[in-house]
Amino acid sequence: MTAQEAPRHALVFGASGLIGRHLVLTLAESGANVTAAVRSAASAARVERWLSEHGLTRSISTTIVDFDAPEIVSGGAAAFSSVTEIHNCAGSYRFGMPAQEARDANVGIVEKLIEFAEGLPELQRVVHISGYRVGGQDPATVPWSDAHRAAVYKELGGYEASKVESDAIFQAEANERGIPWTIVNPASVIGDSATGESDQHIGLATTIEQIWDGTATALPAGRGTFLPVLTVDYLAAFMAAAAIDPAAVGTAYWVLDDDTPPLAELLTHVGRHLGAKVPWLRVPVGVIKRLPSRITKADPETLGFLSDDRYPTTSAIELAQRNGIRTPDVLVSLDRWADHLAAHRFGRAGADDRRFVDVGGLKTFELGRRDATRLILPGLPVNADTWTEVAEAVDARALDLPGLGLSGGTGVRDWDRWLPGLLGEEPVEIIGHSLGSAAAVLAADRLPGRVTSLTLVAPFFLQPRAGVSASLRPFVRAYLRRIDPVRLSFRLTGSDASAAALESTVGDLKRSGAARVAAQLALASSARWRSELREVLGRFDGPIRIITGSEDPLDPREEEMLRSRPNVELISVPGAGHHPQMTHGHALVDVLTGSFDGARV
């Protein structure tokens, strides 16, 4: 059977990683039979779930790989006699590894994989991922002497040295056994070009996080410092094409986007896109490399990537062009990747349904199912993250108000354009908490046909006014900038039990939110605005639920007036205060789903 006639069967090692998952998806969508080699049954289930969530309707096969076992996959080569191509995405991508650990993870895998590949009768290609800074090694130098190996690992560090050695050994072992091979030397891999999706948070992502959270003190000053990137979907498409391209046999390709801006420009662009304060200080790359890591906040191994070097990309560009692989716009891709990283708080937020959306021209953070018809508008000083569990339980979307949490804008003055953009064509139920209750009633008043009902949780304008400290903006701003999760938890709930839930809120306050929260707290104490909001609420004739904690009641005068309205239901949650979503989440869910068995005022 010729290479053209053989049914395509791809075996992908490292299939659970960022690149591996996208490669499996690309191969399967192209019609190839795919076997994903992963470390455990749980990992296999995660890969299959991810593929389904990303629209794959075909099934794939999975197998468990153990590179420490005599047979790396069950049944050995005999069980995979139909495999026509192997993709090696396996290995360890982690800086700071001890030399032996790095060598076992990267060099050892290559040696075991080539030994396994030799026994596959239909194999036509092995595609190996190396790296743009380590590729191009001379296989004639294999085997390395102990002295040479020690010197390379000392100079480069465990991770990079192991990739250098594995590049050379892969070529040497494959050539010796007559195995057709292709090497892909990718640049720094960023998220999907369309969605920005990525769960890899090291390397360049770490630097972007430092800019985002305000811990970066300087940027590299070299105008030519070049840290190229490419999107993970482009890399997956390239690997899938290279595996069956006859011209790719015995060839190494440098796969990167030559249009990547110089590093300082890249970081400045991304920082401004995220609305972060980009450091004005520029430090020469040579100086950065000599500074201790406690100052640079960088692993020493990453500093080798700060280089002015350029790379031989012509052959990779030609392969992509003859296979119809389009290069996405690098700046757009960087923006989408940065948004995904920030929306998921650089890996600290576990839920998948998190994103930035455009609402009335304002970049707005939203979590929950995209087409949910319940909207939750959080109050001060917390963010949408504190509503995650409630939103999931009641099938709602929670959005940070303008200027708060992760959303752009400055605050209440953005509401005139934000609220109309918030409400689409489909009618919605709005659940407004504290300050969010003001946004809820104003939205219902301005677009009454699009709001079916209002649920107001701890509506500040129907409760006694806060003390005078709320109006002292400089004091409040300084206090919120310095507060920690435990103290904030005590302040908001009377205990430290909600400290973990408030970590993201504290992060938002420290980055830029303290001043905006202070300004809106001062506005919330305005007697005039409170009166206007009560008047607006009085005009809404749809169903209204008002939920308060027994420890945070309504103003008695407002309660008496509301009780007389036939469209208003008053509910008190026993023992709750101003933030029941954190302290009495189950009871709040029961109220919102209609199964509450507590007190009705």
N, C-alpha and C positions, 0 to 999 in steps of 0.2 A: 504494500500500500504506500502511495507517495504522500509527501507532506501535505499536498493540496487535498488529497482524498480522505485523509485520516480525520475522524470526528475530533473536534477540538475539546480536550479535557485538561483544564488548568488546575494544578495543585498549588494552593497559596499558603505558604508558611507565614506566621505572624498575622493571620487574618483578622484578629480581634483588635489590632491597632488602628490608628487613624488612617494610615495609607492602605493597610490591608483590607479594611472594611470597604473603602471606596473602590479599591481594585476589584474585589469580589463582585461588587454591585455592577461595575462597568463591564466586566467579563460576562456576567450572567445576562445582563441586558443585551449584550451583543450576540447572544445565542450559544455561548460556550457552556459546556458542562463544567461545573466548578466544585472542587472539594476544598473546604476551608480547614486548614490544620491549626488547631488551637490547643491551649494547655489544659483545659478542663471542660467538663460537660456544662458547667455554669457559663463559661465563656462562649461555648458553642450556642447556647440558648440566647445569650445577649446578642451575638452576631446575627442570628436568624431573626430576632425581634427587630433589630436595627434595620435590616434589609427590608422587612415587611413595612416598617414605618416609613421607609424611603421609597415605597412604591413597587418593590420587586414582587411580581406575582408568580414567578417560577420558583421551584424549590432548588436548593443546593444540597450537597452532601457535606458532612463534617467528619473530622477524625481527630483523635487526641494525639498530640505529639509530645514526646518526652526525649529531649536531646541527651539525657544522661543514661537512657536505656540502651541495651545492645541493639534493639530494633527501634528506631525513632518513632515509627508508627506501627500500629498493630498489624501483623501479617507481613510486614516488611515490603520489599519491592514487588513481590508476587501478588500482593493485594491491590496494587496500583498499576497493573500492566497496561491499562488503557490511557495512562497519563501522557499527554503530548508536550506539556510545558510545565515548568516549575517557576514560581515567583518567590524569591526569598525576601520577605519583608520582616523576618524575625531578627531579633537581636535586642540589645539594651541601649536605649538612648537616655543616658543619665550622666551628667557631669559629676566629677568627684569620686568616681569608683576607684577602688584599689586596682592595681595593675592586673593581678591574677583574676580577680572577679570580672574585670572588663574583658580579659582575654578568653576566659571560659565562656562568657556570654556571646561574644562576637566571632572570635576566631574559631572556637570550638564548634559553634553552630555550622559555620561554613564547611569545616572538615567533615562533619557528620552528614551534612546535606549532600555534598558531592559524592561521598561513598554510597549513599542511598540512591542517588540519581543514576549511578553507573549501572544499576540493575534493572532499569526501566526500558523495556524493549521498544516502545513507541515514542520515546522522548526525542523531541526535536529542538528544544531550547531550554536553558536555565537562565532566568533573568534575575540579576542580583542587584540590590540597592547598596551602593557605596556612599559617596558623599563628594560634594563639589570641592572641598578642601583636602580630601584624602585620596581621590581617584587618580588613576594614571600611574599606579605603581608598577615596577618592573618585576614580572614573575621570575626572571632569571636570578633574582637575589634570594629566592626561596631554596633551601631553608635558611632562615636568619640565624646568625650566630647568637649565643647568649649575650655576648658583649654588645652587639648591635641592637638587640632587642631591649636590653636594659637602658641603653642610651636613648633610644626612641621613646620609650615609655616615660623616662625621666623628663625629656624635653617637652613632650606633647601632653602628658597626662594619660590616665587609663583609657578614657573613652576614645579620644581621637587616635591614640596610638593603636588601639585594638582595631579600629576601622582601617587604618593604614595597612596593618599586617594582614587583616582579613581580605583586603582588596588584592594584595599580591598573592596570597595563598589560594584564593578562589580561582584566579587565572591559571596559576601553576597546576593545581590539582585537576581542573577541568581540561586543560591542554593535555596533560599526561594521560587522561582517560578517554580522550577523544570526544568530550561532551561539548556540543555547540552552546556557546554562552553569549550573553549580552550584559553589559554593566550600565546601570543608570546612576549618574552622579547628581542627585538633586540638590538644589539650593535649600534655604530654610523654607520648610513647607508650612504654608498658612492655610486658612480655612477654605471651604468650598467657595467658588467664585460667585455663585448665585445666592447662597444663604450665609456665608461666612462661618458655617459650622466647623468647629474644631474642639477637641478635648485635650489638646496638647498645650501645656502651659509652662514650657521651659524655653530657654534661649531668648529669642526676640520678644516672645510674649511676656517674659519676666520684666524686660526693660520697659515695655509698654505699660505694664501694671504699675511699675514704679512711677512713671509719669502720671498715670491716672490717679493714683492715690497720694501723690504729692511728695513721695520720698526720694525721687530723683533730684539730685542737686546740680547736675551738669550734663551736657551732651558732648559726644565726641566732636572735636573741632575740625578734623581733617576733611577738606572739601571732596577728596576722592575716596574716602572710606566707603567701601562697597560691600553691603551685606545683602546679596540678591535673594529674592523670594520667588516662589511659584505656588499656585493653588493646588490643593490636594486632588481636585477632580481633573485638572490638567495632567498632573503626574500619573494618575491612574489611567487616563486615556493613552498617554504616551507609552506606558509599560505594556498595556494590552496590545497596542499596535506593534511595538518593537518585538514582541515575542513571536510574531509571525511574519515579520518583514525580513526577506532573505538577505537584504543588505546589512542587517544589524548583527549578523553572526560575527563573533570575535571583535566586537566594537564596543567602546565605552563612550557614553554620551553625557555631556554636561547639560543638564536640563535646568534652566533658570530663565527668568525674565530680564533681558538686558535693559529694559526700560525702568527697572527698579531705581528709584532716586538714591543718591548718596545717603548714607545712613542718617546723618544729622537732619537732612531735609525730610527723610521718611518719618523719623520720630517726631519732628515738628508738625508735619502734616497730620499724622495720626493723633497727636496730642490735641491739636486744635479741633479736629473732628470730634473728639470725645468731650470737648469743652474743658479740658484740663489746662492748668497753668504750666506752660512749657518752660523749663529752665532757660534763663537767658545766658547763663555761664557756659562757655565752650572751652573744653580742655583738650589739648593736643593728644592724639592717640598714643604717642610715645610716652607721654606723662602718665596717662591712664594705666598703661602696662606696668609702670614702675610703682604705682601706688598700692598700698595694702588693700586687701579685699574688704576690710571693715569700712574703708572710705568709699571704694567704688561700688560696693554692694553687688559685686559680680564674682562668680566662680572664676578662678584664674584660667581654667581651661577654655572659657568662652572668649578670652581676650585674643586668642589666636585668630579668631574670625574677624577681628578689626584690621582689615587689610585694604590696600588700594588695588589689589590684583583683579584682573579680568580673566575670562575663561573662554575656551574654544567651543562656542555654541553653534557654529555653522552646521555641523552634521545633524545636530538635534533639531534645529529649525527645519532643515530639509526633510527629515523623517516626518516631522509633524505636518508639514505642508503636503507631502505626498499621501498622507493618511487623513487629510481633512481635519486636523486638530487645530482649533482656533485658540489663539492666545487671548485671554481675557484682559480687560483694562486693569493695570496693576493698581492704580490709585483707588478705583472703585472696589476692587477686591480687598485691598487693605482696609478700607472703610468698613466693609461688611464684616470682615474678620474681627476688627477692633470692636465693632458693635456687639458681635456675638460674645466675645470675651467679656466685655463690660456687663452685658445683660446677664451673663452667668457668673458674674463677680469672680472671673478668673478661676473658675473651677470650684468655688466655695458654695455655690448654689446648685443643688442637685437636680431640681425639676427641669424638664426639657422645655415646657411651654413658657418660654421667656423670650422677649424680643423688644426691639424698638419699633414703634410705628409712627407715622406722620399723622398728627391730629391738628388740623387747622394751621398747618405750616410749622408746628412745634414738634421737635423730637421728643417722643413720649414713651416711657417704659410701661410695658404691659405684661402681665402674667396670666395664665389660664388658657382655656380653649379659645381659639381665635374667633369662632362664630357664636360664642356664648351670648345670650341676650340679657344676662344680668351683669350689671357693672358695679364694681365696688370702688368708691373714691375714698382713700384713707385720709385720716386727719393728722394733726400735728402732735408731736414732732416725728412720728413714725413714718415708715414707708410701706409700699405694697407688699414687701416680703413678710411683714408681720401678719398679713392676711392670707398667706399661701394656703395653709391647711383649711381655713374656712372657705376660701374661694374654690378649692378643689372639691370640698364636700357638697357645696351647693351649686356647682357647675357655673361659676361666674368668672369674669375677668376683673382683675384688680389693676388700676392704673395709678401711677404716681402723678399727683397734680403738678402743674407747671412750676418749675423752680424747686421742686422737692424731690427727695429720693434720687432716682436716676434720670428724671425728666429734665429737658431743657426749659428755657424760659426763666422768668424772674419771679412770678407769683400771681397774685389775684388780678393784676392789671392785664395779664394775658388771657383771662377767661373770656373776654368778649369774642375773640377769634377761636379760642380753644373749645368752648362748649358747643358751638354749632358743628364743629368738626368731629366732636365726640359722638354725636348722635347721627347714625346713618339712616337708611330708609326703613329698616326694620324697627318696630317699637321695642323699647327696652324697659326693664325695671332697674331703677337706680338705688343702690344702697350707699348712702353717704355717712361717713363717720366724722364727727367733730367738724373740722374745717370742711371736710368733704361733704358734709350735710348742706353747707351753704352753696357749694357748687351744684349739688343735686337739685335744690329747690329753684335755683336760678335757671338751670337747664330746663326743668319742667315748665317754668314760667315762660321762657322764650320760645320753646318748641313743644307746646303741650301735647300735640298729636303724636309725638314720638316717645312719650314717657307714659307707660301704663300704670305705674305705681311708684311710690316713694317709700323707702325704708330709711329712717334717720336714726343712727346710732349715736348716742351721746351728743345731741345737737346743741352746740355751745350757746346759740342765740336764744334757746328756750330754757337755759339753766342760769343759775346765779353767775354774775360776772366774776372773772378771775381777780385775784388780788392785784395791788398796784404794781408788783414786780413784773407782771407780764408786759406792762407798757414801757418798762425801762430797757429799751432795745440794746444799748451797749452792754449792760450787765448780763442780759439774757444771752446775747451773742457770745460773750466771753465764757460764760458758764457752759454753754452747749459745746463750744470748741474743745473744752478740756474734760468733758465728762467721759466716764467709761461705762461699759455695759451694765456693770453691777449697780453703780450709783443711779444710772438712768432707770433701771428696773425698779429700784426702791422708790425713785421719784414718781414714776408713773403708776406703779401697781402696789407699792407698800412692801414688796419682798424682792429677793434676788432671783426668784424662780424664772423670770423672763429674760435674764441676762443674755443667754445664748441667742434667743430670738431677736435681740436688739443689737447684736454685733454689727449687722449691716447698716442699721440706722445710725449707729455711732460713727461708722466709717463715712457715711454720707455727710453727716454733720461736720466732721473734721475736714473733709475735702472742700466743700464749698457751701454746704447747706445751712450752717449755723446762722449766718446773717439773714438768709431768706426766711428761715423759721422764725427768727426773732421779729422780723418785720411783720410777718403775718399773724403772729401771736398778738402784737400790738394792735393790729387792725381788728382782730377778733374781740378786743375789749372795747371797741368803739360803740357807744350807746346808739349813735345814729345808724350805723350799719346793722346792728342787731335788730333795731326797730324795722328797718327796711326789709330784712329777711323774714321777719315775722309776718309782715304785710304780704310779701310775695307768697309765703306758704299758705296764707289765708285764701289766696285766689285759686289754688289748685283744688279741683273737685274730684280728683281720682283717689283711689285707696291710699291711705297713709298709715304706716306703722312707725311708731316712735318707741325705740328700745333704749332703756337706761339701766344702769346698775343701781341696786338698792343703796349703794354707798355714794352714788353720784346722781341724785334725783333732779327732776325738773324744778324750775321755779314754781312755787305753789300757785301763783297767779296765772302763769301760763298753763299749768296743768288743769286748772279749773276751766279755763277757756277752751282748751283742746278737748276736754271730756264732753263738752256740749256739742261737738261736731260729729255728725253721724258717720263720716268717712274716715275718722281717725281711731286707731286702736293704740292704746298705751300699754306697754309691756315693761315690767321691771324684772331684771335678772337678780335673784337673791345673791348677795355677797359680792357682786361685781362692782367695779369702779368705772373709770372713764375709758378703759381699754379692755372691754370684755373679749375681744378677739384673741388676746394673749392669755387671759386668766380664766375665762369661762367659755372657751371655744366650742365645746360640745353643746352647752346650753344655747349659745348663739346660733349654732347650726340648726338645732331643734326649732328655734323661733323662725329662722329663715325658711325652713322646709315645712313649717306648719305643724310640727309635732311637739311643740313646747308645752310642758305641763306645769309651768311655774306661775308666777303672779302676774295678773293683769290688773292694771291700776283702775 
